[in-house]
Amino acid sequence: MKESILQKATELFLTLGFKSVTMDDIAHKMGISKKTIYQHFKTKHELVEATSFELFELIAGGINCICALENNPIDEIYNIKQFVMQHLKDEKSSPQYQLQKYYPKIFNSLKQKQFEVMHHCVANNLNRGITQHLFRKNINIDFINRIYFSGIMTIKDRDLFPENQFSMNVLMENFIEYHLRGICTQKGLDYLQNYIAKNKI
């Protein structure tokens, strides 16, 4: 039952947002009593925390699997983006933004874990890109790594990028291209141009 509650809560939180979904909503959608939910999660805060970290573990595992394939570094970045967007339902509810606004302690804890996963993955990606002559050999890997993470977090700020003006998919596509154009060699740029043309980004 606990796992079923987590799955339904995650679905509702991602679709409608952490703030708007109540324990009553979850109970109603599952056809159970609110008391049943409270037997497993004492508060909504506890449920939000549990769903956030379970989703993080799922996504982190998927990202690690993609990185383990060691495909073309440019393809890899886009593959990770597609995987994450699928699992976050295109971020229609702006989960990161809502966590930061309404559950800052959970957000800060999750942010640290996200950085640890991304730091390793992006560093590996950059090093392979340099080895394959797709990325410039003189880039500062640690700096680029941190700027990339910072950018990914910033484009999810709905105060800076209002949802009615910027879809998350478009933001991600633009940010990835922006990132790659800053580090690619001519060989890398040629590959990127072909990828964009082929995938009609």
C-alpha positions in Angstrom: 0.0 0.0 0.0 2.8 2.4 0.8 4.3 2.0 -2.6 0.9 2.5 -4.2 0.5 5.7 -2.3 3.9 6.9 -3.4 3.1 6.2 -7.0 -0.2 7.9 -7.0 1.1 10.9 -5.1 4.0 11.3 -7.5 1.7 11.2 -10.4 -0.6 13.9 -8.9 2.2 16.1 -7.7 3.9 16.1 -11.1 0.7 16.8 -12.9 -1.0 19.3 -10.6 1.8 20.5 -8.3 2.9 19.9 -4.8 1.0 22.8 -3.3 -2.4 22.2 -4.9 -2.7 18.4 -4.2 -4.1 17.5 -0.8 -4.1 14.3 1.1 -7.8 14.2 0.5 -7.2 14.4 -3.3 -4.8 11.4 -3.1 -7.1 9.4 -1.0 -10.0 10.1 -3.3 -8.1 9.2 -6.4 -7.0 5.9 -4.8 -10.4 5.1 -3.4 -9.0 4.8 0.1 -9.5 6.7 3.3 -7.1 9.6 4.3 -6.5 7.7 7.5 -4.9 4.9 5.5 -2.4 7.4 4.0 -1.6 8.8 7.4 -0.7 5.2 8.6 2.2 5.3 6.2 3.0 9.1 6.1 2.4 11.2 9.1 2.2 14.5 7.2 2.0 15.8 3.7 5.6 17.1 4.1 6.7 13.6 4.8 4.9 12.3 1.7 6.3 15.1 -0.5 9.8 14.3 0.8 9.3 10.5 0.1 8.0 11.1 -3.4 10.7 13.6 -4.3 13.6 11.3 -3.2 12.0 8.2 -4.8 11.7 10.0 -8.1 15.2 11.3 -7.7 16.5 7.8 -7.3 14.6 6.6 -10.3 15.9 9.4 -12.5 19.5 9.2 -11.1 19.5 5.4 -11.9 18.4 6.1 -15.5 21.0 8.8 -16.0 23.7 6.5 -14.7 22.6 3.8 -17.1 22.7 6.3 -20.0 26.2 7.5 -19.0 27.4 3.9 -18.6 26.8 3.3 -22.3 29.4 5.9 -23.1 27.7 7.0 -26.4 28.7 10.0 -28.3 28.8 12.8 -25.7 26.5 15.1 -27.6 23.9 12.4 -28.1 24.3 11.5 -24.4 23.3 15.0 -23.3 20.1 14.9 -25.4 19.3 11.3 -24.4 19.5 12.3 -20.7 17.3 15.3 -21.4 14.6 13.2 -23.1 14.7 10.6 -20.3 14.3 13.2 -17.6 11.5 15.1 -19.3 9.6 11.8 -19.8 9.7 11.0 -16.1 8.9 14.5 -15.0 5.9 14.7 -17.4 7.6 17.6 -19.2 7.7 19.4 -15.8 4.2 20.8 -16.3 3.8 21.5 -12.6 7.3 23.0 -12.3 8.2 20.5 -9.5 11.7 22.0 -8.7 10.3 25.5 -8.5 7.4 24.5 -6.2 9.8 22.5 -4.0 12.0 25.5 -3.7 9.1 27.8 -2.8 7.0 25.7 -0.5 9.4 23.0 0.8 12.9 24.6 0.9 14.5 22.1 3.2 13.5 19.2 0.9 14.7 21.3 -2.1 18.1 22.0 -0.6 18.7 18.4 0.3 17.6 17.2 -3.1 19.7 19.8 -4.8 22.9 18.5 -3.2 22.1 15.0 -4.3 21.3 16.2 -7.8 24.7 18.0 -8.0 26.5 14.9 -6.9 25.0 12.8 -9.7 25.3 15.5 -12.4 28.8 16.5 -11.4 30.1 12.9 -12.0 28.1 12.5 -15.2 28.9 15.8 -16.7 32.6 15.6 -15.9 32.7 12.2 -17.7 30.8 13.6 -20.6 33.2 16.5 -21.0 36.3 14.4 -20.7 35.0 12.0 -23.4 34.1 14.9 -25.6 37.6 16.3 -25.4 39.1 12.8 -26.1 36.9 12.5 -29.2 37.8 16.1 -30.3 34.2 17.2 -30.1 34.9 19.6 -27.2 37.8 22.0 -26.9 40.7 20.6 -25.0 41.4 23.9 -23.1 38.0 24.1 -21.3 37.9 24.2 -17.5 36.0 21.1 -16.8 35.1 21.9 -13.2 33.9 25.4 -14.1 31.8 24.2 -17.1 30.4 21.4 -14.9 29.2 23.9 -12.2 27.9 26.4 -14.7 25.9 23.7 -16.5 24.3 22.6 -13.2 23.6 26.1 -12.3 22.0 26.8 -15.7 19.8 23.7 -15.5 18.5 24.8 -12.1 18.0 28.4 -13.2 15.9 27.7 -16.3 13.4 26.0 -14.0 12.8 29.3 -12.1 9.3 30.3 -13.2 9.8 33.9 -12.0 12.6 34.2 -14.6 11.1 32.0 -17.2 7.2 32.3 -16.9 5.4 29.2 -18.0 3.1 31.1 -20.4 6.2 32.3 -22.3 8.6 29.4 -22.1 7.8 25.7 -22.2 10.3 23.5 -20.3 11.0 21.5 -23.4 12.0 24.6 -25.4 14.0 25.9 -22.5 16.0 22.7 -22.2 16.6 22.5 -25.9 17.9 26.1 -26.0 20.0 25.7 -22.9 21.7 22.5 -24.2 22.5 24.1 -27.5 23.8 27.2 -25.7 26.0 24.9 -23.6 27.3 22.9 -26.4 28.1 25.8 -28.7 30.3 27.2 -26.0 32.5 24.2 -25.7 32.4 22.4 -29.1 35.3 22.2 -31.6 34.4 22.7 -35.3 34.0 18.9 -35.4 31.6 19.1 -32.5 29.7 22.0 -34.0 29.3 20.1 -37.3 27.9 17.1 -35.4 25.6 19.3 -33.4 24.2 21.0 -36.5 23.6 17.6 -38.1 21.9 16.4 -34.9 19.6 19.5 -34.7 18.7 19.2 -38.4 18.0 15.5 -38.1 15.9 15.8 -35.0 14.3 19.1 -36.0 15.1 20.8 -32.7 
